[in-house]
């Protein structure tokens, strides 16, 4: 696996949570989300319901953070690959336009002077 850059430093997939940890969190969250309202309906003691509600909130936090980490990992990995054009696109993608402007750095200033402010000519 190649190194993926994130904010100027290599992003290490081993430092964060993996898919096993994520799925464990999701299963626990699903159980607690279903069980919490049932404890109120079954008239369990109030402290049990409070603990389950607090557990739900904490698990929501952890699942959300894990999802964000995993999505960043996937997005950073895809960013390094060659750009893929959308299948039915009739126009250039933003990445293709950026690549063209990087190649025309020397001519960039001349085009702006001719067009004037706002990109309009004349």
N, C-alpha and C positions, 0 to 999 in steps of 0.2 A: 504494500500500500504506500502511495506517495504522500509526502507531507503537504498538508493543506494549510495555507496562510489564513489567519484571522486576526485582524487588527495588528498586522505587522509581525506576528509571532506564529510559530507553528501550532496548529490546533491539534491537541492530542486527544484522540477518541478514548483512550484508556483512562483519562482523568475523570471523565464524567460518567453518568449512568448509562447502562446499556439497555438493550431491548428486554432482557430478562427482568431487570429491575422495573422497567416501565410497565410491562404486562402484569407484574405482581401488584404494582400500585393501582393499576386500572381495575383489577379484579377486587382488590380490597375496597376501593372506592365504590364500585358497583354494589358490593355486599352492604357496606355501611349506608349508602344512599337508600337502599331498599329497607334495611332494618330500622333506621332511625324513625321514620314516621310510624312504622308498625309498633315500636315500643310505646309510643303515645296511644295508639289505638288499643293495644293490649293492656294499657294502664300499668306499665312497669314503673318502678320508682323513678322519680324525676331526675335524680343524679345520674342514672344510667342513660337516660335520654340526653342529658346535657353533655355527658362524656362522648356519646356517639355523635352528637352534633359538632362538638369541637373536633373530633377525629375526622369528620367529613370535611371540615374547613381546612384542616392541616393537609389531608390527602389531596384536596383540590389544589392547594398551593404546590405540593410536590409533583403531582401529575402535570400541572401546567408548566412548571420549570423544566421538567424532564422533556416534555414535548418541544419546548423552545430550544433546548440544547440539541435534541436529535434533529430538528428541522434545520438548525444552523449547520450542523455537521453535514447533512445531505446537501444543503444549498452551497456550502463552501466546496464540497467535492464536485458538484456539477459545474460550478463556476470555472474550475480549472480545465474542464473538457472543452473541446471545440464547440462553438456555438451552433445550435441546431435551429434551423429556420422552421417556423410553423408551417404545417402542411399546406394550408390553403391561403397563405399570405400573398397578397398582390403587391404589397409595399415592402420597403426595407425595414428591418428591425432596428431598434435603437442601438443595439450592439454593432450592427453593420454600419450604421451611420457614424458611430463613434470611431470605429476602425478606419473608415475613410478619412475622417477629419484628422486623425493622428498621422495618417500618411501624407496629408496635405498641409502640414504645419507651416511650411514656408510660404504658401500661397494664402493662408488664412487671413492675414491682415489686409491684403489687397482687396479681397472680396468684401470685407466689411466696409472699407472706405468707399467703394463704389456704390454699395447699397444704401448707406446712410443709416441713421438710427431706426430701429424697429425692423431692419431687414428689408426695407422698401427701397427700390431704386428711384433715383431722380431727385 
